[in-house]
Amino acid sequence: MPVTGQAPPELYAVRLERGGPWDWSRGLREQEGSAEHGRFMDRLVDEGFILLGGPLEGDRDTLHVIIASSEPAIRERLAQDPWARNGMLRVKSIERWTILLDGRAAASPPRPGGGPGGGP
């Protein structure tokens, strides 16, 4: 296997905190720059960088499950978010996460046709 000099991707739990010019009287999608932030986040999901993400109870913090090669790579990528550049979101914590239990498949509703692949 060739050596690339880059660490293999790992999972991280990343907590972001709202602040700065965040307007607490307005909802998430009513914030200034919401459309640009949304397009940026959708791109990260489409690229496989963010696996899961969304606001936590209380709406002050957001939690993302991210796949990346390192903490600096995460910080560099998230710094490109328009809401990070204007101070509306900042990284609060980044922790490498080893998943030992995953019940998402068992919790998924059955697909049409009965089987997991949609067939009989």
Protein Blocks (a to p, Z undefined) as FASTA:
>chain_A
ZZehiacddddddddddehjbcfkbcfklpghklmmmmmmmmmmmnomambgcddehila
ccdddddfbfklmmmmmmmpmklmnopaccfbdcddddfbdcklmmpccdehhianopZZ
